[in-house]
Amino acid sequence: MVKKHPNKEIRAALIYAEEKGWRIEEGGSHAWGKLYCPYNDADCRCGEFCITSIWSTPKNPSNHARQIYRVVDNCIYQKQADDSTL
């Protein structure tokens, strides 16, 4: 269950990420929380995007929500999982 982010667009992106298996942890330094890839593999873009910060009050919430969708959708393992269900 997604924690309640104060922005509805970001909250929707987090629900999407959680449905794809990503883990959300609220809290942390200078962020509302963090988003963790379910695969967390070094081969997946060298681990660069396996953890993503979730900002509580970004300057542009719509852009931040789109960024979350992009991170989830561009995971190589997520793409493979999505392609196998087609």
N, C-alpha and C positions, 0 to 999 in steps of 0.2 A: 504494500500500500504506500503510495507516494505521500510524503509529508506535504503539508499545505504551504506551498510557496506563495508569497504575497501577490505575485503577478499571474494572471490567468493564462497568458500566452506561454510563459515559461512553465507553468504548472502542466499545461497540455503537452508540452514537449517532454517533460519528465514522465508523464503517464505513458507516452509513446515509448520512451527509452525503457521504462520498467517492463512494459509488455514484451519488449525484445530481449529481456533478460538482464538488463543493466541494473546494477545495484546503486542505490542512492543513500548517502550518509549525510545527515544534516550536521552542520557545525563545521568548525575549522577556522583557520586564521584568515581574516579578511574576505571570507566567502560565506554564502548561505549554506553551502554544502559541496559535496563532490560526487561525481558520477563515475562509476567503475565498470569497465568492460567485463562481461562475463567470461571472456576467453583469456584476457590478460596474458597474452603470449608475446614473447620478444620478437617473433617473426611478423606480428601484426604491426606494420609501420614502425618497426623497431621499438615498440612499446611507447611511442611518443604520445599517442592519443588514448592510451588505456585508462587514463585518469583525466577527467575534465572538471574544472571548477565551475560551480554554479553561483553566479553573483546574485545578491539579494536585491540590489537597486542599480542595475546597469543603466548606462546613459540612454541606450536604445533597447528596450526589452524585446521588441520584435526581432531585431537582429540577433540578440542573444538566444532567443528561442530557435531561430533558424540555424544558428551555429550548433545547438544541441542536436537538432534533427540531422544535420550534416555529419556530425561526429558519429552518431549511431549508424546512419545509413552507409557511411564510407568505411566502416570496419570490414576488412576483407573476409573475416569469418562470418559476419552477419550477411554479407552479400552471398556467400556460398550457401548459407542456411536458407535465405530467401529464394535463391535460384532453385534449390532442390525441392521446394514446395510448389513450384510452378508446374 
